[in-house]
Each structure stands twice: as C-alpha cells, then as structure tokens.
Amino acid sequence: MGTYIIKTPDIGEGIAEVELVAWHVREGDNVVADQLLADVMTDKATVEIPSPVAGKVLSLGGSIGQAVAVGSELIRLEVAGEGNLKPGAPPANPPAALVLPTFAVPPPLNAGASVQQAIEAAVAVHSPTGSTMERPIASPAVRRRAWEMGIPLEQVRATGPAGRIVQADLDAYARAHPRPLQGPGQGPEPATRHAPVPVRVNAFAELNSTETIAVIGLRRKIAMKMQDAKRRIPHFSYVEEIDVTELEALRQQLNTRWDGRRARLTLLPLLVRAMVLALREFPQINARFDDELGVITRHGAVHLGIATQTGNGLMVPVLRHAEALDLWACAGEIVRVAEAARAGKATREELSGSTITLTSLGSLGGIANTPIINHPEVAIVGVNRIVERPVVRRGAIVVRQMMNLSSSFDHRVVDGMHAAQFVQAIRGFMEAPATLFVE
C-alpha cells in the first residue's frame, strides 16, 4: 500500500489561496476515482475538487473556513501500489487558518436561576480575562449538542481536523463521564417521584442563549466585497420617479402578441434597453476604475451585472453584450444567468467582467434605496416597485403606474450633473417607450 497526496490545485487567474468551504468525505472513508472530495471558493466561484484515484482517506488538510494555499496538501489517501508520496517524506505543514470573530456562549443556567445570576454569567463569559479568548473549535451543531448534554467543550479532547471537536468526541467524553439523564444544567432526579407540577422556565436564560455562526464561503466573500466597496468608493445616490404606465401597457401587449413563442418579458429587458441607449450618451458611466493604478477604463460593450439573490447570498452574474440583444434574447439571458447563479452552476466567466450593475428587489423594492456599487464599477441602477399613484397630468389628477429608480455613483469618476442627466435619459426612454426602438 502507498500514500497519495492530493494538493490544492492551481485554479488560475493568479489566485494564491482559496477558502475551504465544504468536505464531502471524512477520515476513514473509501473513495473512488472522480468522487467529489471538497469544495473550495475563490473570489469568483466555488470549485469542486474530485479524487483522481481510488483509496481510503487518511487525513484532511484543513477545516471549514480555512484559507488553503495553492499547492498545499489538501487530502491524504491510502492507495494500492506506491502512491505519489516517497517513503520517509516529512508531513506537509497544515495551512494557516483564517481567524474568524467569535462570540462567547453563556453556560446553561438552572431553571431557578435569578436574573442577577444570569447577568453575572453573561458578564463572566464576555470578560476579556476569561477562557473564551481561546475557544474550542467546533461547529454550531456540535456546540448545541454539547450544551444540551451539559458538556464543557474546554474539557473535551478534540480528534477532528485542525483540532476541531466532532460529534464522536462528545460521545467519548459522555462515556468517560457518565451522568444521570437530565436536561442541561439541571440536578439529578430525586429518588422519590411525585406527580408532575408546573415549572416556569427561566425566560431570561432562554433569551440569553446565543448561537455562533462562522462567516465563511460566499457569505464571507459578500461581506468583504461590500466592506471594500464602501471603504473605497465615495458613493452618492440619485432617486428619480418614472411614469411607466405606457411601458407596462407595451410590455403586456408584447407578451400577449408572442405568448408561448418568445420569452416572456418582465420590466428588466425594457430597462436594460433604456440603459444601453443612455450609456451611449454617457460612456463615462459604463466604466471601471482601478483606484490603485489611477486608471479609468471606459467600455464600448455593455456587460451588465444582474444582482441575484441566491440561497447562499447575493451574486452578480453578467449579461454580456447587452447592447447586441433584442428584448426577447435579453429576457431569456437574464433568466438563464440568474438561474445558473441560484443553482450554483454559474462559471467564473459568467460571474466576472461586468461594467455596470442593475439591482432589483421586485415587489419588495420599496420606495427608494441606496444600492452599493459593485467595485470596481462606477455606477449601479436600482429598481423599486411599481405602484399606482395619483399624479397631476395637464391639470387633472389621474392614476398612473409609477416607479422610482435609485442609483448610486462613484463621485471620483461621475459628476453629479452627469449622473442626473444619465438617469433622466433613462426616464425619457421609459416614459416614451417607442423611442426604445429608434436608432
């Protein structure tokens, strides 16, 4: 038998490290060739790591949330034959872990504990001199089970990867320290049983319980990107009201005319068309700003980012060459890239290279918002919901379908006057929808 080392692959694009976001195997598992072993995440997408050989898992090279250097040992297998590890070779150093902020969890309280005792327990847990400065490594599920079993994690011997406490460690501790069957923090059951009496659970203790959730994977990438964008970019926002009554009438007529034969139109393809036409007049808004080099790159093609909510967080797939798409091709492509993002199947190319972003919360769009620019772009256009409002037209009060556009701009690149003119150009196209089709 030999040992086969699987290293973190070079994913390209100059990436030096990736984040380990999921293990699909455990130590002791038997795997076959091409079986999925782990998921790692770059700044752009999640990448699946398959096994090139069959074998038995000897060790895992990191824990969830760690930054793993390209070329470092990811997993070690026992295989038939010689493997690829020379006998006597020193073990690889484990990758350095990313330090995540953690929040201390108060210990369980007795059902009869006073409010003062609960406060003292919470203060003790958050004291900087307490043992919580070096908390045991464990998943939320393990922490919750330890709390339910009344097991102090600080006393549990960890056998998981990188010193992580796993469920088997709790079982081993429970076998070595037997205790009566009871709820967390309760004393032993009295020998003489009586008729059950109502017990009022300490409400403060229940409310004081917390759950620690590591910010990893896509959620961490989103947090870092949003923080970086707000730190780097001096945002300013501009909100304008648009009458979309005629545009909505046109959209409904087109859907009725081509029902079942072409992609169904939402508002977005029409708005994309209006943005494409407006950007011809304001090319400085269809741009990316490298603030480290001090270089602005204006783009002739419109590669439109579509902010998309997924089960794992916000992603921005890209509608490429929006200027070359008709309404129905645009509608179909918006649906395609959004569904690929939600299913986790979008490629790195489909998640990068946008020149301006469009964001919409649909029916939850509210009256106005202040969207964050997708760095290194210099503008983002936000869609708010359509509502019927009374408006004055030619001296009469009439009911119209109104919608606000909430847009943000990078004030280093886009002047306020140009931003306002850009949004007004969009408004002009949308309030006179026939102009959307005039070159």
Stockholm file with secondary structure:
# STOCKHOLM 1.0

chainA/1-439         MGTYIIKTPDIGEGIAEVELVAWHVREGDNVVADQLLADVMTDKATVEIPSPVAGKVLSLGGSIGQAVAVGSELIRLEVAGEGNLKPGAPPANPPAALVLPTFAVPPPLNAGASVQQAIEAAVAVHSPTGSTMERPIASPAVRRRAWEMGIPLEQVRATGPAGRIVQADLDAYARAHPRPLQGPGQGPEPATRHAPVPVRVNAFAELNSTETIAVIGLRRKIAMKMQDAKRRIPHFSYVEEIDVTELEALRQQLNTRWDGRRARLTLLPLLVRAMVLALREFPQINARFDDELGVITRHGAVHLGIATQTGNGLMVPVLRHAEALDLWACAGEIVRVAEAARAGKATREELSGSTITLTSLGSLGGIANTPIINHPEVAIVGVNRIVERPVVRRGAIVVRQMMNLSSSFDHRVVDGMHAAQFVQAIRGFMEAPATLFVE
#=GR chainA/1-439 SS CEEEEEECCCCSTTCCEEEEEEESCCTTCEECTTCEEEEEECSSCEEEEECSSCEEEEEESCCTTCEEETTSEEEEEEESSCBSSCTTCCCCCCCCCCCCCCCCCCCCCCTTCCHHHHHHHHHHHTCTTSGGGGCCEECHHHHHHHHHHTCCGGGSCCCSGGGEECHHHHHHHHHHSCCCSCCTTCCCCCSSCCCCCCCCCCHHHHHHCCCCCCCCHHHHHHHHHHHHHHHHCCEEEEEEEEECHHHHHHHHHHHHHTTTTSCCCCHHHHHHHHHHHHHHHCGGGSEEEETTTTEEEECSSCCEEECEEETTEEECCEETTGGGCCHHHHHHHHHHHHHHHHTTCCCTGGGSCCSEEEEECGGGCCSCCCCCCCTTBSEEEEECCCEEEEEEETTEEEEEEEEEEEEEEETTTSCHHHHHHHHHHHHHHHHSGGGGGCC
#=GC SS_cons         CEEEEEECCCCSTTCCEEEEEEESCCTTCEECTTCEEEEEECSSCEEEEECSSCEEEEEESCCTTCEEETTSEEEEEEESSCBSSCTTCCCCCCCCCCCCCCCCCCCCCCTTCCHHHHHHHHHHHTCTTSGGGGCCEECHHHHHHHHHHTCCGGGSCCCSGGGEECHHHHHHHHHHSCCCSCCTTCCCCCSSCCCCCCCCCCHHHHHHCCCCCCCCHHHHHHHHHHHHHHHHCCEEEEEEEEECHHHHHHHHHHHHHTTTTSCCCCHHHHHHHHHHHHHHHCGGGSEEEETTTTEEEECSSCCEEECEEETTEEECCEETTGGGCCHHHHHHHHHHHHHHHHTTCCCTGGGSCCSEEEEECGGGCCSCCCCCCCTTBSEEEEECCCEEEEEEETTEEEEEEEEEEEEEEETTTSCHHHHHHHHHHHHHHHHSGGGGGCC
//
